[in-house]
Amino acid sequence: MNTTYNPFNLHHILNANAMFSFTSGLFFVLARNPLGEFLGASPTVMTILAVVMFFYAALIAFNTQRGEINRGFTLFTVLGDSAWVLASILLLVLPIFNFTPDAKWAIGITAICVDIFATLQFLEWRKQR
């Protein structure tokens, strides 16, 4: 197995994560009313999620533009994405939330996408020195 660390791989993964996060935030803002209705959340919650997504995307983008990516920051993104996945799982399994089947699919598919980023970042983090 080739475990040579190529910093450009991590840059590409993080840039894709930043774009995914920014696009998600944009979607949360532009479709806050229908999306809130679809998920059973208020438009205010959608706006708060959008702000969080914009901040996260900007943080990732800023750190990828600085040159060498710090190993601690890579771990931060792994943990941040993993926290999103865990929160999504809790939303799906806790009985206090009554999502429609379509909403559950949307939450689950988004969690899978975020988990892919977390996994790829983790694999790159292991290679960093």
SVG drawing of the C-alpha trace seen along z (x, -y; Angstrom):
<svg xmlns="http://www.w3.org/2000/svg" viewBox="-44 -33 50 35">
<polyline fill="none" stroke="black" stroke-width="0.4" points="0.0,0.0 1.3,-3.4 1.1,-5.8 3.2,-8.6 1.7,-11.9 0.8,-14.3 -0.4,-17.7 -2.3,-18.4 -4.7,-15.5 -5.6,-17.1 -6.0,-20.5 -8.4,-19.1 -10.4,-17.2 -10.6,-20.3 -11.5,-22.6 -14.3,-20.2 -15.5,-20.1 -15.5,-23.9 -17.5,-24.1 -20.0,-21.5 -20.4,-23.4 -20.8,-26.7 -23.3,-25.3 -25.2,-23.7 -25.3,-27.0 -26.5,-28.7 -29.3,-26.1 -30.3,-26.5 -30.7,-30.3 -32.3,-30.4 -34.8,-27.5 -35.2,-28.2 -39.0,-28.2 -39.7,-25.1 -36.7,-23.3 -37.8,-24.2 -41.3,-22.9 -39.8,-19.7 -37.6,-19.0 -40.1,-20.3 -37.8,-23.1 -38.3,-26.8 -36.8,-29.1 -34.7,-30.6 -33.1,-27.2 -32.3,-27.0 -30.7,-30.4 -28.6,-29.4 -27.5,-26.3 -26.6,-28.4 -24.4,-30.7 -22.6,-27.7 -22.0,-26.3 -20.7,-29.6 -18.4,-29.9 -17.1,-26.4 -16.6,-26.7 -14.7,-30.0 -12.5,-28.5 -11.6,-25.6 -11.0,-27.8 -8.8,-30.2 -6.7,-27.3 -6.2,-25.7 -5.0,-29.0 -2.2,-29.4 0.1,-26.9 0.9,-23.9 -2.1,-22.6 -1.5,-22.0 -2.1,-18.4 -4.2,-19.7 -6.5,-21.6 -6.9,-18.4 -8.0,-16.6 -10.3,-19.5 -12.1,-19.0 -12.3,-15.2 -13.9,-15.8 -16.2,-18.6 -17.5,-16.4 -17.8,-13.4 -19.8,-15.5 -22.2,-16.5 -22.6,-12.8 -23.2,-11.8 -25.8,-14.6 -27.5,-13.4 -27.7,-9.9 -29.2,-11.1 -31.8,-13.1 -32.7,-10.0 -32.9,-7.5 -34.2,-9.6 -38.0,-9.2 -38.5,-12.9 -38.1,-13.8 -40.8,-12.9 -39.3,-13.3 -41.1,-12.1 -39.4,-9.3 -38.2,-11.8 -36.7,-14.0 -34.9,-11.0 -33.5,-10.1 -32.3,-13.7 -30.6,-13.8 -29.1,-10.3 -27.7,-11.1 -26.2,-14.4 -24.6,-12.5 -23.1,-10.0 -21.6,-12.8 -20.1,-14.4 -18.8,-11.1 -17.0,-10.6 -15.2,-13.9 -14.4,-12.9 -13.0,-9.6 -10.8,-11.0 -9.5,-13.7 -8.8,-11.1 -6.8,-9.0 -4.8,-12.1 -4.3,-13.1 -2.8,-9.7 -0.2,-10.4 0.7,-13.9 3.8,-14.3"/>
</svg>
